[in-house]
Amino acid sequence: MRLGQIRQGDRLVAVIVGQKTGRFKDVWEVRPMSDPWSLVDVIQRAEASSVALTAFAKSHATDPAEAELEIPISPVEVWAAGSTYKASSSGRDAEHKASGGLHSRVYESERPELFFKGTARTCVGSGAPIGLRMDAKLTTPEPELAIVLGLHGSLLGYTLANDVSARDIERENPLYLPQSKVYTASCALGPVVVTADEIEDPYALELRCRIERSGETVFDESSSTARMNRKIEDIVQFLCRSNPVPGGSVLCTGTGIMVSEDKSLQPGDIVTIECPAIGTLTNVVAIV
């Protein structure tokens, strides 16, 4: 099942997502919930009722309609794992030579790097601008598989994430990581949430990232979740140790695609992240 949200007045309402209608580029066939619940509401109500998310959504869905999709989930919390791919750990060690291979040690250790990425306040959906900090000069996208979590760390679904990062701030001092990672529009999610039963093997997903500038493609690379050095359930288990994250939170699992410094994002760039099993997440870049 594919789930998302549409706007009804001043509220975001959860929907079961069908196909694009073909009439307009961003219009989809959707089945809204009978009550104006967000997807987080649906997740938490389903769990409180001890009903599977898909069954709960089906039982509360109304007749099909057409609508534009908004951010698929407005997460209670967003967490992210770092150095889960060799490309990321090696790339960051090259940038932080004084760290003495810190990121490679994290890559090889039992305990993953985990950090707080923000809340719904710092997140945007597909079609909305992602942010450049006004005090940063080197910002890059980080395409990632993201996990939608339920109570006690249960894995409910998958979406795409762009963990936008001001790498020059982190490079200046690793302790500046929160300012590198957490700011307005620093996390894009979408286009939909695909429930866990629809993804047969989360370690066999191809992710592609493109950056377009003035109509020209300046970056285009792909990677596979098969290159992830950790199991998703292990990352979740460490995240939830003494830290019971609320249902409706999102965990970004790290990136296998490192954008080089000469392709640093500029205002007006268009970043597209694609995964055939989930969809396409597209955002324009803007200074925030």
Stockholm file with secondary structure:
# STOCKHOLM 1.0

chainA/1-288         MRLGQIRQGDRLVAVIVGQKTGRFKDVWEVRPMSDPWSLVDVIQRAEASSVALTAFAKSHATDPAEAELEIPISPVEVWAAGSTYKASSSGRDAEHKASGGLHSRVYESERPELFFKGTARTCVGSGAPIGLRMDAKLTTPEPELAIVLGLHGSLLGYTLANDVSARDIERENPLYLPQSKVYTASCALGPVVVTADEIEDPYALELRCRIERSGETVFDESSSTARMNRKIEDIVQFLCRSNPVPGGSVLCTGTGIMVSEDKSLQPGDIVTIECPAIGTLTNVVAIV
#=GR chainA/1-288 SS CEEEEEEETTEEEEEEEEEECSSSTTEEEEEEBSSCCCHHHHHHHHHHTTCCHHHHHHHHBCSCEEEECCCSCCCSCEEEEESCSHHHHHHHHHHCGGGSSHHHHHHHSSSCEEEEEECGGGEECTTSCEEECTTCSCEECCEEEEEEECGGGCEEEEEEEEECEEHHHHHHCGGGHHHHHCSTTCEEEEEEEEEGGGCSCTTSCEEEEEEEETTEEEEEEEEEGGGCSSCHHHHHHHHHTTCCCCTTEEEECCCSCCCCGGGCCCTTCEEEEEETTTEEEEEEEEEC
#=GC SS_cons         CEEEEEEETTEEEEEEEEEECSSSTTEEEEEEBSSCCCHHHHHHHHHHTTCCHHHHHHHHBCSCEEEECCCSCCCSCEEEEESCSHHHHHHHHHHCGGGSSHHHHHHHSSSCEEEEEECGGGEECTTSCEEECTTCSCEECCEEEEEEECGGGCEEEEEEEEECEEHHHHHHCGGGHHHHHCSTTCEEEEEEEEEGGGCSCTTSCEEEEEEEETTEEEEEEEEEGGGCSSCHHHHHHHHHTTCCCCTTEEEECCCSCCCCGGGCCCTTCEEEEEETTTEEEEEEEEEC
//
